[in-house]
Amino acid sequence: ALKMVPPPLPSQEDTMGAKYTPYHGNVCDNSKFNVPYVQKFDLVLNALDNIAARRRVNRLCLAANVPLVEAGTSGYLGQVTVIDKSSNTECYECQPKPTQKVYPICTIRSTPSQPVHCIVWAKEMYKLCFGPNVGDSMLFEDEESLKAEKAAEEENEEGDEGDNGQESNGTAAAAPAPGGQESGEKSTYMDLIVGLRSLLGVDNANEGDEKKVLESGDDAKRKEVLSKAHDSLTALFVTEIEKQIGMDRYKTAEKVPVPVSLDDLAKCTTTITGEGEDHLLPPTERKDYAPTQIWSSSDCIQELASCFLDVATSTNQPLPEFDKDDDMAMRFVTAASNLRSYVFQIDPIQSLYSAKGIAGNIIPAIATTNAIVAGLQVLQCFHILKAQLSASSKSDGNGDGAVDETSNLKKTCRYTYCLRDKTRKGYYLQPTTLPDPNPNCFVCRNAIISLTLNTQEWTLDMLLARVIKKELGFQEPTILVGGDIVYEEGEDIDPSEYAINLPKKLVNLPSGGVAHGSVIRIEDYSQDLEVDVNVSHKDVWMMKADDVIGKEKVDDREEIDKFEIGGKKPVAAATAADSSDGAKDNAAQDPAAEEDDDDDIEIIVDDDTPAKDTAAASSNGKKRKPDTEEDGNKAKKAKVDTEDVIEIE
């Protein structure tokens, strides 16, 4: 962020020059970087690399009424725009952003057909082997989950038998159990992975013991780690695959999986060393190693064994969540995903460099594009500061606060595209007028959005974590149902005050609950943000079958993944506002996005929807806080620490 135009860097003799100091911090930390903090600046420049952080800065600048110079690059493409609330320009969230592709669990576990399927599986395997909570991995199995899967499959099979009076084999509708085993039966690798975690000290990491599991020179322990690694890899890439083949799971597949060679597994997990000839080293430790190399099946086994040894010799416990920039994590994911690709005969095999791009959804950066876009940002800064100086001068000159048209940034700034191919006139930069706001943007226009989910299965905790915070980006939300607060966060709020409501189903919440046609009010004073959410109930979700083109089956995703934002407004909603999304979908701009075209969501009109019980109160009877202070501005819960400074980059 800028408070003034920086002067040239001073010479050694010049003691009056500007001082440039970098600060590191998380821009989503509301205790430091909030609306009062942003209000100290004349303008803000964004050069962030993820949607969540960009969304956060966009909302802060809108709330603080501070111009934002937003920019981004993708390979040879780039763009720069100016977001200014007072100039009535489009904000960062006026147009929907491409979302991460979600793949069916059964595809990841049992029937991968693309490299990305294998990489997603490898990231889940990383969680299973090294994650702080083994239950976070979708590959994890316990007795309860196995029983639930068995019951679900039996229910699906009973439903298939009733269709058209004919019995179905259930292959399209039934969701396979983890790893492809029979429902209710534990996979061949689960116990071995749990034993390996225990040996590596992953499960004991939270006890504060930083002692290494494997000390230098402890050959016996080294052999034990490699032996456990060998057994786990054999179960994953040989025994489990053979078991699935024996169950005829792939009898209709174009390519039948080929288990990894037992000889390769035995050789590569027993001869791996930290010294000696290159072929005894994992590929990343060889003299000729390059990130763009393609690893053989044997190379992948050696790299996986090396990763297990690295964890055993590490004191950095517990291991962090998967991070594409973590060396060991990317080595593990690359080796595990490629080994699975070899088993399922999936091309092309990925180098570590390309696997990192897929795992982190990265399009490689082009330095020249970044430089050009950064320069365009600076040019927009000059336009903004010139307009601000002109407005200030005009105001000082006539004393009535009037400003000329140059204070409207739509007149002086431009939305500029950086193109890979030149235009008909030979230009690689294409400036356009700053677009108007999307009237349906819930961030800068307080529009109403619609949400479809199963209100009888979703809990308030699920709604809070998956939709309100993750999808909508609220930081400290206050949730109101029927005018009563059912949940609230903030600096002065006791977390236990509304904890009783978190595990409740939406239909069982106070004030009549949330059912089909209900309207939920969500507010966030830390971002000066509020939105009304029209809720539609939907209990049956379908998805495309993997093995039959044009056929659907029951959606086997977790309940927390079954929801849709947007679509038609529910009929019973108590509002006259239009909740139609109306925003242009720009997902096609993302070459990695392969979203299927979905029909409009199904709206179930239920004349028997119960009216809200106005007599029901929130858990503590607390009423909504007043929205205004003496100055007419919305109350803010956050406090600013004036001693902390950050450079937003």
C-alpha positions as CSV (number, residue, x, y, z in Angstrom):
1,A,0.0,0.0,0.0
2,L,1.1,3.5,-0.7
3,K,0.8,6.7,1.4
4,M,2.7,8.9,-1.1
5,V,4.6,8.6,-4.4
6,P,8.0,7.1,-3.4
7,P,10.8,9.5,-4.2
8,P,14.0,8.2,-5.9
9,L,16.2,6.0,-3.7
10,P,18.6,8.3,-1.8
11,S,22.3,8.3,-2.3
12,Q,24.6,7.8,0.7
13,E,24.9,11.5,1.1
14,D,21.2,12.1,1.0
15,T,19.6,11.7,4.4
16,M,16.1,12.9,3.4
17,G,15.1,10.1,1.2
18,A,12.3,7.6,1.8
19,K,12.8,4.5,3.8
20,Y,11.6,1.2,2.4
21,T,11.0,-1.6,4.9
22,P,9.4,-5.0,4.0
23,Y,7.0,-6.7,6.4
24,H,5.7,-10.2,6.3
25,G,2.3,-11.2,7.5
26,N,-1.0,-12.8,6.6
27,V,-3.4,-10.3,5.1
28,C,-6.3,-12.4,6.3
29,D,-5.3,-11.7,9.9
30,N,-8.1,-9.4,11.0
31,S,-6.5,-8.5,14.2
32,K,-3.8,-6.5,12.3
33,F,-5.0,-5.9,8.8
34,N,-8.5,-4.6,8.9
35,V,-10.6,-1.7,7.7
36,P,-9.1,1.0,10.0
37,Y,-5.6,-0.1,8.9
38,V,-6.4,0.2,5.2
39,Q,-8.0,3.6,5.7
40,K,-4.5,5.0,6.6
41,F,-3.5,4.7,2.9
42,D,-4.3,6.7,-0.2
43,L,-4.3,3.6,-2.4
44,V,-3.5,-0.1,-2.3
45,L,-1.7,-2.3,-4.9
46,N,-2.5,-6.0,-5.1
47,A,0.0,-8.6,-6.3
48,L,-1.3,-11.7,-4.5
49,D,-1.4,-15.2,-5.9
50,N,-4.6,-16.7,-4.5
51,I,-8.3,-15.9,-4.7
52,A,-8.9,-15.9,-0.9
53,A,-6.3,-13.2,-0.2
54,R,-7.4,-11.1,-3.2
55,R,-11.0,-11.4,-2.1
56,R,-10.0,-10.2,1.4
57,V,-8.1,-7.1,0.2
58,N,-11.0,-6.3,-2.2
59,R,-13.5,-6.2,0.7
60,L,-11.2,-4.3,3.0
61,C,-10.6,-1.6,0.3
62,L,-14.4,-1.4,-0.5
63,A,-15.2,-1.0,3.2
64,A,-12.4,1.6,3.7
65,N,-13.3,3.4,0.5
66,V,-9.7,3.2,-0.7
67,P,-8.8,2.7,-4.4
68,L,-7.3,-0.7,-5.2
69,V,-5.1,-1.4,-8.2
70,E,-5.8,-5.1,-8.8
71,A,-3.6,-7.1,-11.2
72,G,-2.9,-10.7,-12.1
73,T,-1.0,-12.8,-14.6
74,S,-1.4,-16.2,-16.1
75,G,1.5,-17.3,-18.4
76,Y,1.6,-14.7,-21.2
77,L,-1.7,-13.2,-20.2
78,G,-2.3,-10.5,-17.7
79,Q,-4.6,-7.7,-16.6
80,V,-4.7,-4.6,-14.5
81,T,-7.8,-2.8,-13.2
82,V,-8.8,-0.2,-10.6
83,I,-11.4,-0.9,-8.0
84,D,-12.9,2.2,-6.4
85,K,-16.2,2.3,-4.5
86,S,-16.8,6.0,-4.9
87,S,-16.2,5.8,-8.6
88,N,-18.8,3.0,-9.0
89,T,-16.5,0.5,-10.6
90,E,-16.7,-3.3,-10.8
91,C,-15.1,-5.0,-7.8
92,Y,-12.9,-8.1,-7.8
93,E,-15.9,-10.3,-6.9
94,C,-18.4,-8.9,-9.4
95,Q,-17.5,-11.8,-11.8
96,P,-17.3,-15.4,-10.6
97,K,-13.9,-16.9,-10.5
98,P,-13.0,-20.4,-11.7
99,T,-13.3,-22.9,-8.8
100,Q,-11.2,-25.9,-8.2
101,K,-12.3,-29.0,-10.0
102,V,-14.0,-31.5,-7.6
103,Y,-13.6,-35.2,-8.6
104,P,-15.9,-38.0,-7.4
105,I,-14.4,-40.0,-4.5
106,C,-14.8,-43.3,-6.3
107,T,-12.8,-42.0,-9.3
108,I,-9.9,-41.0,-7.0
109,R,-10.0,-44.2,-5.0
110,S,-10.6,-46.9,-7.6
111,T,-10.9,-45.8,-11.2
112,P,-8.3,-43.0,-12.1
113,S,-8.1,-42.2,-15.8
114,Q,-6.1,-38.9,-15.8
115,P,-2.8,-37.8,-14.2
116,V,-4.7,-35.3,-12.1
117,H,-6.7,-38.2,-10.5
118,C,-3.5,-39.8,-9.4
119,I,-2.1,-36.5,-8.0
120,V,-5.2,-35.9,-6.0
121,W,-4.9,-39.5,-4.7
122,A,-1.3,-38.9,-3.8
123,K,-2.1,-35.7,-1.8
124,E,-4.7,-37.7,0.2
125,M,-2.0,-40.4,0.7
126,Y,0.3,-37.7,2.0
127,K,-2.3,-36.8,4.6
128,L,-2.8,-40.5,5.5
129,C,0.9,-41.1,6.0
130,F,2.1,-37.8,7.5
131,G,-0.9,-35.6,8.3
132,P,-1.5,-34.4,11.9
133,N,-4.9,-36.0,11.8
134,V,-5.1,-39.3,9.9
135,G,-8.9,-39.0,9.7
136,D,-8.6,-35.9,7.5
137,S,-7.6,-38.1,4.5
138,M,-10.5,-39.5,2.4
139,L,-8.5,-42.7,2.2
140,F,-8.7,-43.3,5.9
141,E,-11.0,-46.1,7.2
142,D,-12.4,-46.9,10.5
143,E,-15.1,-49.2,11.7
144,E,-17.8,-46.6,11.6
145,S,-17.1,-45.4,8.1
146,L,-16.9,-48.9,6.8
147,K,-20.3,-49.8,8.3
148,A,-21.8,-46.6,6.9
149,E,-20.4,-47.4,3.4
150,K,-21.9,-50.9,3.6
151,A,-25.3,-49.6,4.6
152,A,-25.2,-47.0,1.8
153,E,-24.3,-49.5,-0.9
154,E,-27.0,-51.9,0.3
155,E,-29.6,-49.1,0.1
156,N,-28.5,-48.2,-3.4
157,E,-28.7,-51.8,-4.5
158,E,-32.2,-52.1,-3.1
159,G,-33.2,-49.0,-5.0
160,D,-31.8,-50.4,-8.2
161,E,-33.8,-53.6,-7.9
162,G,-37.0,-51.6,-7.9
163,D,-36.3,-49.6,-11.1
164,N,-38.5,-50.8,-13.9
165,G,-39.0,-54.1,-12.1
166,Q,-35.5,-55.2,-13.1
167,E,-32.5,-56.0,-10.9
168,S,-29.4,-54.0,-11.4
169,N,-25.9,-55.0,-10.6
170,G,-25.4,-51.7,-8.9
171,T,-22.1,-50.9,-10.6
172,A,-23.2,-47.4,-11.8
173,A,-25.1,-46.4,-8.7
174,A,-23.2,-47.9,-5.8
175,A,-20.2,-46.1,-4.5
176,P,-17.2,-48.3,-4.0
177,A,-15.6,-48.5,-0.6
178,P,-12.2,-47.1,-0.1
179,G,-9.5,-48.6,-2.3
180,G,-12.0,-50.8,-4.0
181,Q,-12.5,-53.4,-1.3
182,E,-15.9,-55.0,-0.5
183,S,-18.1,-52.8,1.6
184,G,-17.4,-53.1,5.3
185,E,-14.1,-54.8,4.7
186,K,-10.9,-52.9,5.5
187,S,-8.3,-52.4,2.8
188,T,-5.0,-54.3,2.7
189,Y,-2.9,-51.2,3.4
190,M,-4.7,-49.4,6.2
191,D,-3.2,-51.2,9.2
192,L,0.2,-51.1,7.6
193,I,0.0,-47.3,7.1
194,V,-1.1,-46.8,10.6
195,G,1.8,-48.9,11.8
196,L,4.2,-46.9,9.7
197,R,2.9,-43.6,11.1
198,S,3.5,-44.9,14.6
199,L,7.1,-46.0,13.7
200,L,7.8,-42.6,12.2
201,G,6.5,-40.8,15.3
202,V,3.9,-38.9,13.4
203,D,1.1,-39.8,15.8
204,N,3.3,-38.7,18.8
205,A,4.3,-35.4,17.2
206,N,1.8,-33.3,19.3
207,E,3.4,-34.5,22.5
208,G,6.2,-32.0,22.1
209,D,9.0,-34.7,21.7
210,E,11.5,-33.4,19.1
211,K,13.7,-36.5,19.3
212,K,14.5,-38.0,16.0
213,V,13.1,-41.5,15.3
214,L,16.2,-42.3,13.2
215,E,19.5,-41.1,14.5
216,S,22.6,-41.1,12.3
217,G,24.4,-44.5,12.2
218,D,21.4,-46.4,13.6
219,D,21.4,-49.1,10.9
220,A,18.9,-51.3,12.7
221,K,16.3,-48.6,12.9
222,R,17.0,-47.6,9.3
223,K,16.3,-51.2,8.1
224,E,13.1,-51.2,10.2
225,V,11.8,-48.0,8.6
226,L,12.6,-49.3,5.1
227,S,11.0,-52.7,5.9
228,K,7.8,-51.0,7.0
229,A,7.9,-48.8,4.0
230,H,8.3,-51.8,1.7
231,D,5.3,-53.6,3.3
232,S,3.1,-50.5,3.0
233,L,4.1,-49.8,-0.7
234,T,3.6,-53.5,-1.5
235,A,0.1,-53.4,0.0
236,L,-0.8,-50.2,-1.9
237,F,0.6,-51.0,-5.4
238,V,0.5,-54.8,-5.5
239,T,-1.8,-56.5,-3.0
240,E,-4.7,-54.1,-3.2
241,I,-4.5,-53.9,-7.0
242,E,-4.5,-57.7,-7.3
243,K,-7.5,-57.8,-4.9
244,Q,-9.5,-55.4,-7.0
245,I,-8.7,-57.3,-10.2
246,G,-9.8,-60.5,-8.5
247,M,-13.1,-58.8,-7.7
248,D,-13.6,-58.2,-11.5
249,R,-13.8,-54.5,-10.8
250,Y,-12.0,-53.7,-14.1
251,K,-13.5,-56.4,-16.3
252,T,-15.0,-53.7,-18.6
253,A,-12.1,-51.2,-18.4
254,E,-10.0,-50.5,-21.5
255,K,-6.8,-51.0,-19.6
256,V,-6.5,-53.4,-16.7
257,P,-4.2,-52.2,-13.9
258,V,-0.7,-53.8,-13.7
259,P,0.7,-54.2,-10.2
260,V,4.2,-53.0,-9.5
261,S,6.9,-55.6,-9.7
262,L,7.7,-57.2,-6.4
263,D,11.4,-57.5,-7.4
264,D,11.5,-53.7,-8.0
265,L,9.9,-53.0,-4.6
266,A,12.3,-55.3,-2.8
267,K,15.3,-54.0,-4.6
268,C,14.6,-50.3,-4.4
269,T,13.6,-50.2,-0.7
270,T,16.6,-52.3,0.5
271,T,19.5,-51.0,-1.6
272,I,18.7,-47.3,-1.3
273,T,21.6,-45.5,0.3
274,G,22.7,-41.9,0.9
275,E,26.0,-42.4,-0.8
276,G,27.7,-44.5,-3.6
277,E,26.6,-45.0,-7.2
278,D,23.9,-42.9,-8.7
279,H,21.6,-45.8,-9.3
280,L,21.5,-46.5,-5.5
281,L,20.3,-42.9,-4.9
282,P,16.8,-41.5,-5.2
283,P,16.5,-39.4,-8.4
284,T,16.5,-36.0,-6.6
285,E,19.9,-36.8,-5.1
286,R,21.6,-37.8,-8.3
287,K,24.2,-35.6,-9.9
288,D,22.3,-35.2,-13.2
289,Y,18.9,-34.5,-11.5
290,A,16.6,-31.9,-13.0
291,P,13.0,-31.1,-12.0
292,T,11.9,-31.8,-15.6
293,Q,13.1,-35.4,-15.6
294,I,10.6,-38.2,-15.9
295,W,11.1,-40.9,-13.2
296,S,10.8,-44.6,-13.9
297,S,8.8,-46.9,-11.7
298,S,12.0,-47.9,-9.8
299,D,12.9,-44.2,-9.4
300,C,9.5,-43.5,-7.8
301,I,9.9,-46.4,-5.3
302,Q,13.3,-45.1,-4.3
303,E,12.0,-41.6,-3.9
304,L,9.1,-42.7,-1.7
305,A,11.5,-44.8,0.5
306,S,13.7,-41.7,0.7
307,C,10.8,-39.6,1.9
308,F,10.0,-42.0,4.7
309,L,13.6,-41.9,5.8
310,D,13.5,-38.1,5.7
311,V,10.5,-38.0,8.0
312,A,12.2,-40.5,10.4
313,T,15.2,-38.2,10.7
314,S,13.3,-35.0,11.0
315,T,12.5,-33.1,14.2
316,N,10.0,-30.8,12.5
317,Q,7.0,-32.6,13.9
318,P,4.1,-32.6,13.3
319,L,4.6,-32.3,9.5
320,P,2.6,-29.4,8.0
321,E,-0.4,-29.7,5.7
322,F,0.5,-30.4,2.1
323,D,2.3,-27.4,0.6
324,K,3.4,-27.4,-3.1
325,D,6.5,-25.4,-2.0
326,D,7.6,-28.1,0.5
327,D,10.3,-30.2,-1.0
328,M,9.5,-33.5,0.7
329,A,5.8,-33.1,0.1
330,M,6.2,-32.6,-3.6
331,R,8.7,-35.4,-3.9
332,F,6.3,-37.8,-2.2
333,V,3.3,-36.7,-4.3
334,T,5.2,-36.8,-7.5
335,A,6.5,-40.3,-6.8
336,A,3.3,-41.7,-5.5
337,S,1.1,-40.3,-8.3
338,N,3.5,-41.5,-11.0
339,L,3.7,-45.0,-9.5
340,R,-0.1,-45.1,-9.5
341,S,-0.1,-43.8,-13.1
342,Y,2.3,-46.7,-14.0
343,V,-0.1,-49.2,-12.4
344,F,-3.2,-47.8,-14.2
345,Q,-1.3,-47.2,-17.5
346,I,-2.1,-43.5,-17.5
347,D,-0.2,-41.1,-19.7
348,P,1.7,-38.9,-19.6
349,I,3.9,-39.5,-16.6
350,Q,4.6,-36.2,-14.8
351,S,7.9,-34.6,-13.9
352,L,8.2,-33.0,-10.5
353,Y,7.9,-29.6,-12.2
354,S,4.6,-30.5,-14.0
355,A,3.2,-32.4,-11.0
356,K,3.8,-29.3,-8.9
357,G,1.8,-27.2,-11.4
358,I,-1.1,-29.6,-11.2
359,A,-1.0,-30.1,-7.4
360,G,-1.0,-26.4,-6.8
361,N,-3.2,-25.4,-9.7
362,I,-0.3,-23.4,-11.1
363,I,0.2,-21.9,-14.5
364,P,4.0,-21.2,-14.8
365,A,4.8,-17.5,-14.4
366,I,6.5,-15.6,-17.2
367,A,8.9,-13.0,-15.8
368,T,8.4,-10.5,-18.6
369,T,4.6,-10.6,-18.2
370,N,4.9,-9.9,-14.5
371,A,7.2,-7.0,-15.2
372,I,4.8,-5.5,-17.8
373,V,1.8,-5.8,-15.5
374,A,3.7,-4.3,-12.6
375,G,4.6,-1.4,-14.8
376,L,0.9,-1.0,-15.7
377,Q,0.0,-0.9,-12.1
378,V,2.4,1.9,-11.4
379,L,0.9,3.9,-14.3
380,Q,-2.6,3.5,-12.8
381,C,-1.1,4.7,-9.5
382,F,-0.1,7.9,-11.1
383,H,-3.6,8.4,-12.5
384,I,-5.1,7.8,-9.1
385,L,-2.8,10.1,-7.2
386,K,-3.1,12.8,-9.8
387,A,-6.9,12.6,-9.4
388,Q,-6.7,12.7,-5.6
389,L,-4.3,15.8,-5.7
390,S,-6.7,17.5,-8.2
391,A,-9.7,16.8,-6.0
392,S,-7.8,18.1,-2.9
393,S,-6.7,21.2,-4.7
394,K,-10.1,21.9,-5.9
395,S,-11.6,21.5,-2.5
396,D,-9.0,23.8,-0.9
397,G,-9.6,26.4,-3.6
398,N,-13.4,27.0,-3.3
399,G,-14.0,25.9,0.3
400,D,-17.3,24.1,-0.5
401,G,-15.8,20.6,-1.0
402,A,-16.7,20.4,-4.7
403,V,-14.5,18.3,-6.9
404,D,-14.2,18.1,-10.6
405,E,-14.8,15.1,-12.8
406,T,-11.2,14.0,-12.7
407,S,-11.9,12.6,-9.2
408,N,-14.0,9.9,-10.8
409,L,-11.4,7.2,-11.6
410,K,-13.6,5.9,-14.4
411,K,-12.6,9.0,-16.3
412,T,-8.9,8.6,-15.7
413,C,-8.1,4.9,-15.2
414,R,-8.4,1.9,-17.5
415,Y,-8.8,-1.8,-17.3
416,T,-5.8,-3.0,-19.3
417,Y,-5.3,-6.4,-20.8
418,C,-1.8,-7.8,-21.6
419,L,-2.2,-10.1,-24.6
420,R,-0.1,-12.9,-26.0
421,D,-1.1,-12.2,-29.6
422,K,-1.2,-8.7,-31.0
423,T,-4.4,-7.0,-32.0
424,R,-5.2,-6.0,-35.6
425,K,-3.5,-2.7,-35.0
426,G,-0.4,-4.4,-33.7
427,Y,-0.9,-3.8,-30.0
428,Y,-0.1,-6.2,-27.2
429,L,-1.8,-4.0,-24.6
430,Q,-5.6,-3.4,-24.8
431,P,-7.0,-0.7,-22.5
432,T,-10.8,-0.5,-21.9
433,T,-13.1,1.5,-19.8
434,L,-13.5,0.4,-16.2
435,P,-16.7,-1.8,-16.1
436,D,-19.7,-1.0,-14.0
437,P,-20.5,-3.2,-10.9
438,N,-22.5,-6.3,-11.3
439,P,-25.9,-5.5,-9.8
440,N,-26.0,-9.0,-8.4
441,C,-22.7,-8.8,-6.6
442,F,-23.3,-9.5,-2.9
443,V,-20.0,-7.8,-2.0
444,C,-20.3,-4.4,-3.5
445,R,-24.0,-4.3,-4.2
446,N,-25.4,-6.3,-1.3
447,A,-27.3,-8.6,-3.7
448,I,-29.1,-11.7,-2.5
449,I,-27.6,-15.1,-3.3
450,S,-29.3,-18.5,-3.4
451,L,-28.0,-21.7,-1.8
452,T,-29.2,-25.2,-2.4
453,L,-28.4,-28.0,0.1
454,N,-30.0,-30.7,2.3
455,T,-31.3,-28.7,5.3
456,Q,-32.1,-31.9,7.1
457,E,-28.5,-33.2,6.9
458,W,-26.4,-30.1,7.0
459,T,-25.4,-28.7,10.4
460,L,-24.7,-25.1,11.3
461,D,-21.0,-26.1,11.7
462,M,-20.9,-27.5,8.2
463,L,-22.6,-24.4,6.7
464,L,-20.2,-22.1,8.6
465,A,-17.0,-23.9,7.5
466,R,-17.8,-25.0,4.0
467,V,-20.0,-22.2,2.6
468,I,-19.9,-19.1,4.7
469,K,-16.1,-19.0,5.4
470,K,-14.6,-21.1,2.5
471,E,-16.9,-20.2,-0.4
472,L,-18.2,-16.7,0.6
473,G,-15.0,-15.6,2.4
474,F,-16.5,-14.3,5.6
475,Q,-13.9,-13.8,8.4
476,E,-16.0,-13.1,11.5
477,P,-19.6,-13.9,10.6
478,T,-22.7,-13.2,12.4
479,I,-25.6,-15.5,11.3
480,L,-29.2,-14.5,11.8
481,V,-32.2,-16.7,11.3
482,G,-35.6,-15.1,11.6
483,G,-34.0,-11.9,13.0
484,D,-32.3,-13.7,15.9
485,I,-28.6,-14.4,16.2
486,V,-27.8,-18.1,16.1
487,Y,-24.0,-17.7,15.7
488,E,-21.5,-14.8,16.1
489,E,-17.8,-14.3,16.0
490,G,-15.7,-11.3,16.9
491,E,-13.1,-9.9,19.2
492,D,-15.5,-9.5,22.2
493,I,-17.6,-12.6,21.6
494,D,-17.3,-15.6,23.8
495,P,-16.9,-18.7,21.4
496,S,-18.8,-20.9,23.8
497,E,-21.8,-18.6,23.7
498,Y,-23.2,-20.1,20.5
499,A,-21.4,-23.4,20.5
500,I,-24.6,-25.2,21.4
501,N,-26.0,-24.4,17.9
502,L,-23.1,-25.7,15.8
503,P,-23.9,-29.4,15.8
504,K,-27.6,-28.8,15.2
505,K,-29.2,-29.6,11.9
506,L,-30.3,-26.5,10.0
507,V,-34.0,-27.4,10.3
508,N,-33.5,-27.6,14.1
509,L,-32.0,-24.2,14.7
510,P,-33.8,-21.6,16.8
511,S,-36.3,-19.2,15.4
512,G,-38.0,-21.9,13.3
513,G,-34.9,-23.3,11.8
514,V,-33.7,-23.2,8.2
515,A,-36.0,-25.0,5.7
516,H,-36.9,-24.6,2.0
517,G,-37.5,-20.9,1.3
518,S,-35.8,-19.6,4.5
519,V,-33.6,-16.5,4.3
520,I,-30.4,-16.4,6.3
521,R,-28.8,-13.1,7.1
522,I,-24.9,-13.1,7.3
523,E,-23.0,-10.1,8.5
524,D,-19.3,-9.4,9.0
525,Y,-18.4,-6.1,10.6
526,S,-14.7,-6.7,10.1
527,Q,-15.2,-6.4,6.4
528,D,-18.3,-4.2,6.4
529,L,-20.1,-7.0,4.6
530,E,-23.6,-8.4,4.7
531,V,-25.7,-10.7,2.5
532,D,-29.0,-12.4,2.5
533,V,-29.0,-16.1,1.5
534,N,-32.1,-17.7,0.1
535,V,-32.1,-21.4,1.0
536,S,-33.6,-24.2,-1.1
537,H,-33.8,-27.7,0.2
538,K,-32.7,-30.7,-2.0
539,D,-32.2,-34.2,-0.6
540,V,-31.5,-36.2,-3.7
541,W,-28.3,-35.4,-5.7
542,M,-27.3,-37.1,-8.9
543,M,-24.0,-37.3,-10.7
544,K,-22.8,-38.6,-14.0
545,A,-21.9,-42.3,-14.1
546,D,-18.2,-43.1,-14.7
547,D,-18.8,-46.2,-16.9
548,V,-22.0,-45.4,-18.8
549,I,-22.1,-42.3,-21.0
550,G,-25.3,-40.2,-20.5
551,K,-26.4,-42.2,-17.4
552,E,-26.6,-40.8,-13.9
553,K,-26.1,-42.3,-10.5
554,V,-26.6,-41.3,-6.9
555,D,-24.0,-38.7,-5.9
556,D,-21.5,-40.5,-3.6
557,R,-19.7,-37.4,-2.4
558,E,-19.6,-36.4,1.2
559,E,-22.7,-34.5,2.3
560,I,-20.6,-31.4,2.9
561,D,-19.7,-31.3,-0.8
562,K,-23.3,-31.4,-2.0
563,F,-24.4,-27.8,-2.4
564,E,-24.9,-25.2,-5.1
565,I,-24.6,-21.5,-4.9
566,G,-26.6,-19.5,-7.4
567,G,-29.4,-20.7,-9.6
568,K,-33.1,-19.9,-9.2
569,K,-34.5,-18.2,-6.1
570,P,-36.8,-20.4,-3.9
571,V,-40.4,-19.5,-4.2
572,A,-41.1,-19.3,-0.4
573,A,-38.4,-16.8,0.3
574,A,-39.6,-13.8,2.3
575,T,-38.0,-11.2,0.1
576,A,-38.8,-9.3,-3.0
577,A,-35.2,-8.9,-4.1
578,D,-34.0,-10.7,-7.2
579,S,-31.5,-13.5,-6.4
580,S,-30.7,-14.3,-9.9
581,D,-26.9,-14.7,-10.2
582,G,-26.8,-12.8,-13.6
583,A,-23.0,-12.8,-13.6
584,K,-21.0,-13.8,-16.6
585,D,-19.2,-17.0,-15.9
586,N,-15.5,-16.6,-16.8
587,A,-14.4,-20.1,-16.0
588,A,-13.7,-20.7,-19.6
589,Q,-10.7,-18.4,-19.3
590,D,-9.0,-21.0,-17.2
591,P,-7.5,-23.6,-19.4
592,A,-7.4,-26.0,-16.5
593,A,-11.1,-25.7,-15.7
594,E,-13.1,-28.6,-17.1
595,E,-16.4,-28.0,-15.5
596,D,-19.5,-29.7,-17.0
597,D,-22.5,-27.6,-18.0
598,D,-25.1,-28.0,-15.3
599,D,-28.8,-27.5,-15.7
600,D,-30.6,-25.1,-13.5
601,I,-31.0,-26.5,-9.9
602,E,-34.2,-28.2,-9.1
603,I,-36.5,-26.1,-6.9
604,I,-38.9,-28.1,-4.7
605,V,-42.0,-26.1,-3.9
606,D,-43.5,-27.3,-0.7
607,D,-46.8,-25.7,0.4
608,D,-46.4,-27.3,3.8
609,T,-43.2,-25.5,4.7
610,P,-43.7,-24.5,8.3
611,A,-43.7,-20.9,9.2
612,K,-40.9,-19.5,11.4
613,D,-41.7,-19.7,15.1
614,T,-41.4,-16.1,16.1
615,A,-41.6,-17.1,19.7
616,A,-38.4,-19.2,19.4
617,A,-35.3,-17.2,20.4
618,S,-31.6,-17.7,19.9
619,S,-29.7,-19.8,22.4
620,N,-29.3,-16.9,24.8
621,G,-32.0,-14.5,23.7
622,K,-29.4,-12.0,22.5
623,K,-30.7,-9.5,20.0
624,R,-28.8,-8.0,17.1
625,K,-26.3,-5.3,17.8
626,P,-27.1,-1.7,16.5
627,D,-25.7,-1.1,13.1
628,T,-24.7,2.6,13.5
629,E,-22.7,4.8,15.7
630,E,-22.9,8.5,16.2
631,D,-21.1,9.2,12.9
632,G,-23.5,7.0,10.9
633,N,-20.9,4.4,10.0
634,K,-21.3,0.8,10.7
635,A,-19.8,-0.4,13.9
636,K,-16.6,-2.3,13.6
637,K,-15.6,-5.0,16.1
638,A,-11.9,-5.1,15.0
639,K,-9.2,-2.9,16.5
640,V,-6.2,-1.7,14.7
641,D,-2.6,-1.9,15.9
642,T,-1.0,1.2,14.6
643,E,2.5,-0.1,15.3
644,D,2.2,-2.9,12.7
645,V,2.8,-2.3,9.0
646,I,2.7,-4.7,6.1
647,E,3.5,-4.5,2.5
648,I,0.7,-6.3,0.6
649,E,2.3,-8.3,-2.2
